Amino acid sequence: MTESEALKMFFDIALEFMVNLGRRALRGTSIAALAMLAGTSVAFADPLPSWNAGAAKSAIEMFVRSVATPGSAQFVPPAERIAVFDNDGTLMAEEPNINLAFALDQVRDDAPAHPEWNNEQPFKAILQNDRAYVAHIGHDDLTKLYLATFAGTDEATFENTARSWLGSARNPILKARYIDLVYQPQIELLHYLRDNGFKVFLVTGGDVDFVRAFAFDLYGIPPWRVVGSSIRFKLMQTQAGPELMRSPTVDSFNIGAAKASNIHLAIGLTPIFAFGNSDDDESMLALTGARRYAHLALILHHDDGKREFAYDMYGSPFTRLDKVLDEAPSMGWQVVSMRNDFNTVFPKPESAAQGK
Amino acid sequence: MTESEALKMFFDIALEFMVNLGRRALRGTSIAALAMLAGTSVAFADPLPSWNAGAAKSAIEMFVRSVATPGSAQFVPPAERIAVFDNDGTLMAEEPNINLAFALDQVRDDAPAHPEWNNEQPFKAILQNDRAYVAHIGHDDLTKLYLATFAGTDEATFENTARSWLGSARNPILKARYIDLVYQPQIELLHYLRDNGFKVFLVTGGDVDFVRAFAFDLYGIPPWRVVGSSIRFKLMQTQAGPELMRSPTVDSFNIGAAKASNIHLAIGLTPIFAFGNSDDDESMLALTGARRYAHLALILHHDDGKREFAYDMYGSPFTRLDKVLDEAPSMGWQVVSMRNDFNTVFPKPESAAQGK
């Protein structure tokens, strides 16, 4: 082969490395060097095309540039570039909540085997479609119905059940599959952070295994980068060999103060970037200020009644955003307005599966 | 620049990718292609030179080759190549246990401020150097002394205290620093697994943050790949800003059945490779059999009274190895004999810091 052919082959191999393996830690300088060598030009396109110009977009771009540029006063080594995102209402529409919808459907599916549920809350309300009750379901009820439907299930069955449900379940308000209701600007932000050496973790109040069932396909976030609410598992010997079974014990509700503690448990480093959308994210947002590095915390404000929801009019126990909105100015948290900062909300149908 | 120079520069960049970024997922075919293009030859040296030829070394090599070779009947996609290692007694000498030694030294350091400890167990035994008591210290006592010494400490202070202690603390029996008493064959094994696309997690009964303080320097394992015993953290507002504080609540003792549950919580995938050395690793070893893939579980048997220890003569609550040794044949677990399978136990002093 000629040197020219070898160079071309080399470029292909190097490009494959970048795309498949190295993208997270790749530096802009290396991209430029590769492009130069290949004799092509790289168009430095806007990495956040679905974000409108404004304070939020500027804050993100300035922060990422300042921590990822060697020599910058705010430079942060790649190993410490940790970003955390809430899921429901931050990356994905949350009215109704996807995990709750899944649990409610399981109750309906399992009901024929449980006649006693007709006289027991929260099952009775779910089966009779008592919207007022369901809209204000609390943690005790959630625990009860979650354990009733999934305790004693092995992990593989749970995963299969979740994946099957996700493939078809539709949001009744927005008239689309739940998994198609991710926010396009946030998908771009996940790419942008990873392209600048960040490790991105999902920190959700949802069941960690339920969220794992879609986190990679939708966001490119692998199972070991998902931190969530959890039940305890027990390894049991079955005729088919050892099986991990869901036990009837909740280990952690990953909301409120627990988020900061569980982030530390799972990651061991303090995130320098956090994105949430409710009071349940307060400790996660505040945690970014606990170390010596520059940091950025953002709050998505659902103020777009036309394209999605305006929560001030909506309200639910899952989506309260009072305290962190009040605290934002004094804490230096950046409020993102869905109405003003997102020029697109949901991906166009043909690009919906391109999150990974 | 000439094409030849460009090719050379390209090779350097590609090599940097490999070394810094892509090593974990790199395929043998790509190494060969790169080597060919650069006109250099790759010497296929033994990646496990400190392992003697024998059943254990063969089992490791055959397993890794079979799961990492595309087209092999036992091929496992890189994303699912998860390996878990116990720490104490598996990667590092554990007599005495490094985490316990750290806690005991903290009790001694803090004693002047706590006159009441002279009349209270386990503090009294520690301060009076009552070896018989300390040798059989149990979980309740461990919790008590751990919380007494570290509850209310902020995370950064804890990390600094641990790092400072690790820099000088010496194993009184083996007459070397604890951090120099890692097993050279295991360091090679960690490299070998990562070079074949494995993600390596440390799954330890030790305090997760204590073990994180040395896991990267000794093993190349970053903080977010350490699963351990944990106390709950609380984010507090202090005059210096938000601080993560260690609370007086133990969240999880990561031993026995808890290991399997915590592995699933932290990783979300079933490991296909596990290495332990005591009955506390039983659930972790058994877990490898819970999924559809080929798997390998190994047990390090401390049978080398000359170069390290023979536990049959030694014994302690931390190092019991009865049940898993009995179960090994029926479970298909590979027993590794330190005496026969390790040709070197500890690294030579000048190479001690090369684990990463």
Interface residues (C-beta under 8 A of the other chain):
Chain A: E3 S4 A6 L7 M9 F10 F11 I13 A14 E16 F17 M18 N20 L21 G22 R24 A25 L26 S30 A33 L34 L37 A79 E155 A156 K199 V208 D209 R212 P222 P223 W224 V226 S230 R232 F233 K234 L235 G241 P242 E243 L244 D251 A257 A260 S261 H264 L265 A266 I267 G268 L269 T270 S283 A286 L287 G289 A290 R291
Chain B: E3 S4 A6 L7 M9 F10 F11 I13 A14 E16 F17 M18 N20 L21 G22 R24 A25 L26 S30 A33 L34 L37 A79 E155 A156 K199 V208 D209 R212 P222 P223 W224 V226 S230 R232 F233 K234 L235 G241 P242 E243 L244 D251 A257 A260 S261 H264 L265 A266 I267 G268 L269 T270 S283 A286 L287 G289 A290 R291
